[in-house]
């Protein structure tokens, strides 16, 4: 099945999860997928740490908006000063640009 971006996605019913769990990592590797999606080679994000999978799947995704807001504030403070770092309109723009850049980077690397 293709998703809205044109990439192929495999969607399996929950009953098939038992079969997937037993497939060799040479055939199906979530570690390789995560490594490629997070550009581990460049970001050095820890893919082998015991806390990494849960943190990435649950905690980061659940708080993604707050994380992007925090990054927007820090970057704005660093490069543009306190006035823009505390301006809600500017932060909305910065967050939109950041989100768009992440999506674009993901599309380019796919």
N, CA, C and O atoms as a GROMACS GRO file, in nm:
protein
  440
    1UNK      N    1   0.084  -0.116   0.000
    1UNK     CA    2   0.000   0.000   0.000
    1UNK      C    3   0.089   0.123   0.000
    1UNK      O    4   0.193   0.125   0.066
    2UNK      N    5   0.049   0.227  -0.073
    2UNK     CA    6   0.124   0.352  -0.073
    2UNK      C    7   0.059   0.450   0.023
    2UNK      O    8  -0.064   0.458   0.032
    3UNK      N    9   0.144   0.524   0.095
    3UNK     CA   10   0.091   0.627   0.184
    3UNK      C   11   0.075   0.756   0.103
    3UNK      O   12   0.111   0.759  -0.015
    4UNK      N   13   0.023   0.864   0.163
    4UNK     CA   14   0.002   0.988   0.088
    4UNK      C   15   0.128   1.047   0.025
    4UNK      O   16   0.118   1.125  -0.069
    5UNK      N   17   0.245   1.012   0.076
    5UNK     CA   18   0.369   1.065   0.018
    5UNK      C   19   0.419   0.980  -0.098
    5UNK      O   20   0.518   1.014  -0.162
    6UNK      N   21   0.351   0.867  -0.124
    6UNK     CA   22   0.391   0.780  -0.233
    6UNK      C   23   0.485   0.668  -0.192
    6UNK      O   24   0.526   0.588  -0.276
    7UNK      N   25   0.520   0.661  -0.065
    7UNK     CA   26   0.607   0.554  -0.016
    7UNK      C   27   0.523   0.429   0.008
    7UNK      O   28   0.407   0.437   0.047
    8UNK      N   29   0.585   0.314  -0.015
    8UNK     CA   30   0.517   0.189   0.013
    8UNK      C   31   0.524   0.159   0.162
    8UNK      O   32   0.629   0.173   0.225
    9UNK      N   33   0.411   0.119   0.218
    9UNK     CA   34   0.402   0.080   0.359
    9UNK      C   35   0.338  -0.058   0.366
    9UNK      O   36   0.246  -0.089   0.291
   10UNK      N   37   0.387  -0.138   0.457
   10UNK     CA   38   0.328  -0.270   0.478
   10UNK      C   39   0.243  -0.262   0.603
   10UNK      O   40   0.290  -0.226   0.710
   11UNK      N   41   0.116  -0.296   0.588
   11UNK     CA   42   0.024  -0.295   0.701
   11UNK      C   43  -0.022  -0.437   0.723
   11UNK      O   44  -0.082  -0.499   0.634
   12UNK      N   45   0.006  -0.488   0.841
   12UNK     CA   46  -0.029  -0.626   0.874
   12UNK      C   47  -0.134  -0.629   0.984
   12UNK      O   48  -0.136  -0.542   1.071
   13UNK      N   49  -0.221  -0.729   0.979
   13UNK     CA   50  -0.318  -0.743   1.088
   13UNK      C   51  -0.245  -0.789   1.215
   13UNK      O   52  -0.142  -0.855   1.207
   14UNK      N   53  -0.299  -0.755   1.330
   14UNK     CA   54  -0.235  -0.792   1.458
   14UNK      C   55  -0.207  -0.941   1.471
   14UNK      O   56  -0.112  -0.979   1.539
   15UNK      N   57  -0.287  -1.026   1.408
   15UNK     CA   58  -0.267  -1.170   1.418
   15UNK      C   59  -0.133  -1.213   1.360
   15UNK      O   60  -0.082  -1.319   1.397
   16UNK      N   61  -0.075  -1.135   1.272
   16UNK     CA   62   0.052  -1.172   1.206
   16UNK      C   63   0.175  -1.129   1.286
   16UNK      O   64   0.287  -1.163   1.248
   17UNK      N   65   0.156  -1.055   1.395
   17UNK     CA   66   0.270  -1.006   1.471
   17UNK      C   67   0.357  -1.118   1.527
   17UNK      O   68   0.479  -1.104   1.535
   18UNK      N   69   0.296  -1.229   1.565
   18UNK     CA   70   0.372  -1.343   1.616
   18UNK      C   71   0.470  -1.395   1.512
   18UNK      O   72   0.583  -1.430   1.545
   19UNK      N   73   0.426  -1.400   1.386
   19UNK     CA   74   0.514  -1.445   1.278
   19UNK      C   75   0.629  -1.347   1.256
   19UNK      O   76   0.743  -1.388   1.235
   20UNK      N   77   0.599  -1.218   1.260
   20UNK     CA   78   0.700  -1.114   1.238
   20UNK      C   79   0.807  -1.120   1.346
   20UNK      O   80   0.926  -1.104   1.317
   21UNK      N   81   0.767  -1.142   1.470
   21UNK     CA   82   0.863  -1.148   1.581
   21UNK      C   83   0.968  -1.255   1.561
   21UNK      O   84   1.081  -1.241   1.608
   22UNK      N   85   0.932  -1.363   1.491
   22UNK     CA   86   1.023  -1.475   1.475
   22UNK      C   87   1.106  -1.470   1.347
   22UNK      O   88   1.186  -1.559   1.322
   23UNK      N   89   1.088  -1.368   1.266
   23UNK     CA   90   1.164  -1.356   1.142
   23UNK      C   91   1.307  -1.316   1.175
   23UNK      O   92   1.332  -1.235   1.264
   24UNK      N   93   1.401  -1.373   1.102
   24UNK     CA   94   1.543  -1.343   1.122
   24UNK      C   95   1.568  -1.193   1.101
   24UNK      O   96   1.505  -1.130   1.017
   25UNK      N   97   1.661  -1.138   1.179
   25UNK     CA   98   1.694  -0.997   1.165
   25UNK      C   99   1.763  -0.968   1.032
   25UNK      O  100   1.777  -0.852   0.993
   26UNK      N  101   1.807  -1.071   0.963
   26UNK     CA  102   1.864  -1.052   0.829
   26UNK      C  103   1.755  -1.019   0.727
   26UNK      O  104   1.781  -0.956   0.625
   27UNK      N  105   1.632  -1.063   0.756
   27UNK     CA  106   1.520  -1.040   0.666
   27UNK      C  107   1.446  -0.913   0.704
   27UNK      O  108   1.412  -0.830   0.619
   28UNK      N  109   1.422  -0.898   0.832
   28UNK     CA  110   1.342  -0.786   0.881
   28UNK      C  111   1.408  -0.731   1.006
   28UNK      O  112   1.407  -0.796   1.111
   29UNK      N  113   1.466  -0.612   0.998
   29UNK     CA  114   1.539  -0.558   1.112
   29UNK      C  115   1.485  -0.421   1.150
   29UNK      O  116   1.501  -0.324   1.076
   30UNK      N  117   1.423  -0.413   1.266
   30UNK     CA  118   1.376  -0.283   1.313
   30UNK      C  119   1.495  -0.194   1.348
   30UNK      O  120   1.488  -0.072   1.335
   31UNK      N  121   1.604  -0.256   1.394
   31UNK     CA  122   1.724  -0.179   1.428
   31UNK      C  123   1.780  -0.108   1.305
   31UNK      O  124   1.819   0.009   1.313
   32UNK      N  125   1.784  -0.176   1.191
   32UNK     CA  126   1.833  -0.115   1.068
   32UNK      C  127   1.739  -0.002   1.027
   32UNK      O  128   1.783   0.106   0.988
   33UNK      N  129   1.607  -0.028   1.036
   33UNK     CA  130   1.509   0.074   0.999
   33UNK      C  131   1.526   0.199   1.086
   33UNK      O  132   1.531   0.311   1.034
   34UNK      N  133   1.535   0.180   1.217
   34UNK     CA  134   1.552   0.293   1.309
   34UNK      C  135   1.683   0.366   1.277
   34UNK      O  136   1.686   0.489   1.275
   35UNK      N  137   1.787   0.292   1.254
   35UNK     CA  138   1.917   0.351   1.224
   35UNK      C  139   1.909   0.438   1.098
   35UNK      O  140   1.965   0.548   1.094
   36UNK      N  141   1.840   0.388   0.996
   36UNK     CA  142   1.826   0.465   0.873
   36UNK      C  143   1.736   0.587   0.892
   36UNK      O  144   1.769   0.696   0.844
   37UNK      N  145   1.622   0.570   0.961
   37UNK     CA  146   1.527   0.680   0.980
   37UNK      C  147   1.587   0.793   1.064
   37UNK      O  148   1.559   0.910   1.040
   38UNK      N  149   1.669   0.758   1.163
   38UNK     CA  150   1.725   0.860   1.252
   38UNK      C  151   1.862   0.908   1.206
   38UNK      O  152   1.926   0.990   1.272
   39UNK      N  153   1.907   0.856   1.092
   39UNK     CA  154   2.038   0.893   1.039
   39UNK      C  155   2.145   0.882   1.146
   39UNK      O  156   2.222   0.975   1.170
   40UNK      N  157   2.148   0.765   1.212
   40UNK     CA  158   2.239   0.739   1.323
   40UNK      C  159   2.383   0.776   1.288
   40UNK      O  160   2.457   0.828   1.372
   41UNK      N  161   2.420   0.748   1.165
   41UNK     CA  162   2.556   0.778   1.120
   41UNK      C  163   2.593   0.924   1.144
   41UNK      O  164   2.707   0.956   1.177
   42UNK      N  165   2.494   1.013   1.127
   42UNK     CA  166   2.521   1.157   1.139
   42UNK      C  167   2.479   1.213   1.274
   42UNK      O  168   2.549   1.298   1.330
   43UNK      N  169   2.366   1.167   1.327
   43UNK     CA  170   2.314   1.224   1.451
   43UNK      C  171   2.374   1.160   1.575
   43UNK      O  172   2.373   1.219   1.683
   44UNK      N  173   2.426   1.039   1.559
   44UNK     CA  174   2.481   0.962   1.670
   44UNK      C  175   2.378   0.936   1.780
   44UNK      O  176   2.413   0.916   1.896
   45UNK      N  177   2.252   0.936   1.741
   45UNK     CA  178   2.145   0.902   1.835
   45UNK      C  179   2.165   0.758   1.879
   45UNK      O  180   2.190   0.671   1.794
   46UNK      N  181   2.156   0.729   2.007
   46UNK     CA  182   2.186   0.592   2.054
   46UNK      C  183   2.077   0.493   2.015
   46UNK      O  184   1.968   0.496   2.073
   47UNK      N  185   2.104   0.407   1.920
   47UNK     CA  186   2.005   0.308   1.879
   47UNK      C  187   2.016   0.178   1.958
   47UNK      O  188   1.924   0.096   1.954
   48UNK      N  189   2.125   0.158   2.029
   48UNK     CA  190   2.144   0.032   2.100
   48UNK      C  191   2.123   0.046   2.252
   48UNK      O  192   2.131  -0.054   2.324
   49UNK      N  193   2.097   0.164   2.298
   49UNK     CA  194   2.073   0.182   2.441
   49UNK      C  195   1.940   0.113   2.477
   49UNK      O  196   1.845   0.119   2.399
   50UNK      N  197   1.932   0.048   2.593
   50UNK     CA  198   1.810  -0.025   2.628
   50UNK      C  199   1.687   0.065   2.638
   50UNK      O  200   1.575   0.018   2.618
   51UNK      N  201   1.706   0.192   2.667
   51UNK     CA  202   1.593   0.282   2.682
   51UNK      C  203   1.552   0.345   2.548
   51UNK      O  204   1.443   0.402   2.539
   52UNK      N  205   1.634   0.336   2.447
   52UNK     CA  206   1.610   0.408   2.322
   52UNK      C  207   1.479   0.371   2.251
   52UNK      O  208   1.403   0.461   2.215
   53UNK      N  209   1.449   0.242   2.229
   53UNK     CA  210   1.326   0.211   2.156
   53UNK      C  211   1.200   0.266   2.222
   53UNK      O  212   1.116   0.327   2.155
   54UNK      N  213   1.185   0.244   2.353
   54UNK     CA  214   1.065   0.293   2.422
   54UNK      C  215   1.062   0.445   2.420
   54UNK      O  216   0.957   0.505   2.397
   55UNK      N  217   1.175   0.505   2.446
   55UNK     CA  218   1.181   0.652   2.449
   55UNK      C  219   1.142   0.709   2.314
   55UNK      O  220   1.062   0.803   2.308
   56UNK      N  221   1.197   0.656   2.208
   56UNK     CA  222   1.168   0.708   2.075
   56UNK      C  223   1.024   0.681   2.033
   56UNK      O  224   0.959   0.768   1.977
   57UNK      N  225   0.974   0.560   2.061
   57UNK     CA  226   0.838   0.525   2.018
   57UNK      C  227   0.732   0.597   2.099
   57UNK      O  228   0.631   0.641   2.044
   58UNK      N  229   0.752   0.609   2.228
   58UNK     CA  230   0.645   0.660   2.314
   58UNK      C  231   0.670   0.802   2.364
   58UNK      O  232   0.594   0.893   2.333
   59UNK      N  233   0.775   0.818   2.441
   59UNK     CA  234   0.796   0.945   2.511
   59UNK      C  235   0.821   1.062   2.416
   59UNK      O  236   0.761   1.168   2.432
   60UNK      N  237   0.909   1.043   2.318
   60UNK     CA  238   0.938   1.153   2.226
   60UNK      C  239   0.817   1.184   2.140
   60UNK      O  240   0.782   1.301   2.124
   61UNK      N  241   0.751   1.082   2.085
   61UNK     CA  242   0.634   1.106   2.001
   61UNK      C  243   0.522   1.174   2.078
   61UNK      O  244   0.454   1.263   2.026
   62UNK      N  245   0.502   1.130   2.201
   62UNK     CA  246   0.394   1.185   2.283
   62UNK      C  247   0.418   1.334   2.312
   62UNK      O  248   0.323   1.412   2.323
   63UNK      N  249   0.544   1.372   2.325
   63UNK     CA  250   0.579   1.509   2.361
   63UNK      C  251   0.647   1.586   2.247
   63UNK      O  252   0.721   1.681   2.271
   64UNK      N  253   0.622   1.544   2.124
   64UNK     CA  254   0.691   1.602   2.011
   64UNK      C  255   0.666   1.752   1.998
   64UNK      O  256   0.760   1.827   1.969
   65UNK      N  257   0.543   1.797   2.018
   65UNK     CA  258   0.513   1.941   2.007
   65UNK      C  259   0.593   2.022   2.109
   65UNK      O  260   0.646   2.128   2.076
   66UNK      N  261   0.601   1.971   2.232
   66UNK     CA  262   0.677   2.042   2.335
   66UNK      C  263   0.826   2.041   2.304
   66UNK      O  264   0.896   2.139   2.330
   67UNK      N  265   0.875   1.930   2.248
   67UNK     CA  266   1.015   1.922   2.210
   67UNK      C  267   1.048   2.022   2.100
   67UNK      O  268   1.150   2.090   2.106
   68UNK      N  269   0.962   2.031   1.999
   68UNK     CA  270   0.984   2.126   1.890
   68UNK      C  271   0.977   2.269   1.942
   68UNK      O  272   1.056   2.354   1.901
   69UNK      N  273   0.883   2.297   2.033
   69UNK     CA  274   0.874   2.431   2.093
   69UNK      C  275   1.001   2.464   2.170
   69UNK      O  276   1.053   2.575   2.159
   70UNK      N  277   1.051   2.370   2.246
   70UNK     CA  278   1.174   2.391   2.323
   70UNK      C  279   1.292   2.420   2.230
   70UNK      O  280   1.370   2.511   2.254
   71UNK      N  281   1.304   2.342   2.124
   71UNK     CA  282   1.412   2.363   2.027
   71UNK      C  283   1.398   2.500   1.961
   71UNK      O  284   1.496   2.572   1.944
   72UNK      N  285   1.276   2.537   1.923
   72UNK     CA  286   1.252   2.668   1.861
   72UNK      C  287   1.293   2.781   1.955
   72UNK      O  288   1.353   2.879   1.911
   73UNK      N  289   1.261   2.768   2.083
   73UNK     CA  290   1.299   2.872   2.180
   73UNK      C  291   1.451   2.883   2.196
   73UNK      O  292   1.506   2.992   2.196
   74UNK      N  293   1.516   2.768   2.210
   74UNK     CA  294   1.661   2.769   2.230
   74UNK      C  295   1.732   2.827   2.108
   74UNK      O  296   1.822   2.910   2.122
   75UNK      N  297   1.692   2.784   1.990
   75UNK     CA  298   1.756   2.834   1.868
   75UNK      C  299   1.728   2.983   1.851
   75UNK      O  300   1.818   3.059   1.816
   76UNK      N  301   1.605   3.024   1.875
   76UNK     CA  302   1.570   3.166   1.863
   76UNK      C  303   1.648   3.250   1.963
   76UNK      O  304   1.699   3.357   1.928
   77UNK      N  305   1.658   3.202   2.086
   77UNK     CA  306   1.734   3.274   2.189
   77UNK      C  307   1.880   3.285   2.148
   77UNK      O  308   1.942   3.391   2.164
   78UNK      N  309   1.936   3.177   2.096
   78UNK     CA  310   2.077   3.176   2.059
   78UNK      C  311   2.110   3.269   1.944
   78UNK      O  312   2.212   3.338   1.947
   79UNK      N  313   2.025   3.270   1.843
   79UNK     CA  314   2.058   3.345   1.721
   79UNK      C  315   1.987   3.480   1.707
   79UNK      O  316   2.037   3.570   1.640
   80UNK      N  317   1.870   3.493   1.771
   80UNK     CA  318   1.790   3.613   1.747
   80UNK      C  319   1.763   3.697   1.871
   80UNK      O  320   1.717   3.811   1.859
   81UNK      N  321   1.789   3.643   1.988
   81UNK     CA  322   1.769   3.719   2.110
   81UNK      C  323   1.641   3.685   2.183
   81UNK      O  324   1.554   3.612   2.134
   82UNK      N  325   1.632   3.739   2.304
   82UNK     CA  326   1.523   3.705   2.394
   82UNK      C  327   1.386   3.752   2.346
   82UNK      O  328   1.286   3.685   2.369
   83UNK      N  329   1.382   3.866   2.280
   83UNK     CA  330   1.253   3.920   2.236
   83UNK      C  331   1.180   3.823   2.143
   83UNK      O  332   1.063   3.792   2.166
   84UNK      N  333   1.248   3.774   2.039
   84UNK     CA  334   1.183   3.679   1.948
   84UNK      C  335   1.165   3.542   2.013
   84UNK      O  336   1.068   3.472   1.982
   85UNK      N  337   1.254   3.503   2.099
   85UNK     CA  338   1.242   3.373   2.166
   85UNK      C  339   1.118   3.364   2.252
   85UNK      O  340   1.071   3.254   2.283
   86UNK      N  341   1.063   3.478   2.292
   86UNK     CA  342   0.942   3.481   2.375
   86UNK      C  343   0.819   3.529   2.300
   86UNK      O  344   0.712   3.546   2.360
   87UNK      N  345   0.832   3.551   2.170
   87UNK     CA  346   0.720   3.598   2.088
   87UNK      C  347   0.641   3.477   2.036
   87UNK      O  348   0.693   3.400   1.956
   88UNK      N  349   0.515   3.460   2.080
   88UNK     CA  350   0.436   3.344   2.040
   88UNK      C  351   0.419   3.330   1.888
   88UNK      O  352   0.422   3.220   1.834
   89UNK      N  353   0.403   3.442   1.819
   89UNK     CA  354   0.387   3.437   1.672
   89UNK      C  355   0.515   3.386   1.607
   89UNK      O  356   0.511   3.302   1.517
   90UNK      N  357   0.629   3.437   1.652
   90UNK     CA  358   0.756   3.392   1.596
   90UNK      C  359   0.778   3.243   1.623
   90UNK      O  360   0.823   3.170   1.536
   91UNK      N  361   0.744   3.200   1.744
   91UNK     CA  362   0.764   3.059   1.779
   91UNK      C  363   0.676   2.968   1.693
   91UNK      O  364   0.720   2.858   1.656
   92UNK      N  365   0.554   3.011   1.660
   92UNK     CA  366   0.468   2.933   1.570
   92UNK      C  367   0.536   2.918   1.434
   92UNK      O  368   0.537   2.809   1.376
   93UNK      N  369   0.591   3.027   1.384
   93UNK     CA  370   0.661   3.023   1.254
   93UNK      C  371   0.782   2.930   1.261
   93UNK      O  372   0.802   2.846   1.174
   94UNK      N  373   0.861   2.947   1.366
   94UNK     CA  374   0.982   2.864   1.382
   94UNK      C  375   0.946   2.716   1.392
   94UNK      O  376   1.015   2.631   1.336
   95UNK      N  377   0.839   2.685   1.464
   95UNK     CA  378   0.796   2.546   1.478
   95UNK      C  379   0.749   2.489   1.344
   95UNK      O  380   0.779   2.375   1.310
   96UNK      N  381   0.675   2.570   1.268
   96UNK     CA  382   0.628   2.525   1.137
   96UNK      C  383   0.745   2.497   1.044
   96UNK      O  384   0.747   2.395   0.974
   97UNK      N  385   0.842   2.587   1.044
   97UNK     CA  386   0.961   2.569   0.959
   97UNK      C  387   1.038   2.444   1.002
   97UNK      O  388   1.082   2.366   0.918
   98UNK      N  389   1.054   2.425   1.132
   98UNK     CA  390   1.126   2.306   1.182
   98UNK      C  391   1.055   2.178   1.141
   98UNK      O  392   1.119   2.084   1.094
   99UNK      N  393   0.924   2.175   1.158
   99UNK     CA  394   0.847   2.056   1.120
   99UNK      C  395   0.858   2.030   0.971
   99UNK      O  396   0.876   1.916   0.928
  100UNK      N  397   0.847   2.135   0.892
  100UNK     CA  398   0.859   2.121   0.746
  100UNK      C  399   0.997   2.071   0.706
  100UNK      O  400   1.010   1.988   0.616
  101UNK      N  401   1.099   2.120   0.773
  101UNK     CA  402   1.236   2.076   0.743
  101UNK      C  403   1.254   1.929   0.777
  101UNK      O  404   1.320   1.857   0.702
  102UNK      N  405   1.198   1.883   0.888
  102UNK     CA  406   1.208   1.741   0.923
  102UNK      C  407   1.139   1.653   0.820
  102UNK      O  408   1.191   1.549   0.781
  103UNK      N  409   1.019   1.696   0.777
  103UNK     CA  410   0.946   1.619   0.675
  103UNK      C  411   1.026   1.617   0.544
  103UNK      O  412   1.038   1.513   0.480
  104UNK      N  413   1.079   1.733   0.505
  104UNK     CA  414   1.156   1.741   0.381
  104UNK      C  415   1.280   1.653   0.387
  104UNK      O  416   1.312   1.584   0.291
  105UNK      N  417   1.350   1.655   0.499
  105UNK     CA  418   1.470   1.573   0.515
  105UNK      C  419   1.434   1.425   0.506
  105UNK      O  420   1.508   1.346   0.447
  106UNK      N  421   1.322   1.389   0.566
  106UNK     CA  422   1.277   1.250   0.560
  106UNK      C  423   1.245   1.210   0.417
  106UNK      O  424   1.279   1.099   0.374
  107UNK      N  425   1.180   1.298   0.343
  107UNK     CA  426   1.146   1.268   0.204
  107UNK      C  427   1.268   1.257   0.116
  107UNK      O  428   1.276   1.170   0.029
  108UNK      N  429   1.365   1.344   0.138
  108UNK     CA  430   1.486   1.342   0.056
  108UNK      C  431   1.566   1.215   0.081
  108UNK      O  432   1.620   1.156  -0.013
  109UNK      N  433   1.574   1.173   0.208
  109UNK     CA  434   1.655   1.056   0.240
  109UNK      C  435   1.586   0.924   0.206
  109UNK      O  436   1.650   0.819   0.210
  110UNK      N  437   1.459   0.930   0.173
  110UNK     CA  438   1.385   0.805   0.143
  110UNK      C  439   1.412   0.755   0.005
  110UNK      O  440   1.358   0.652  -0.035
   0.00000   0.00000   0.00000
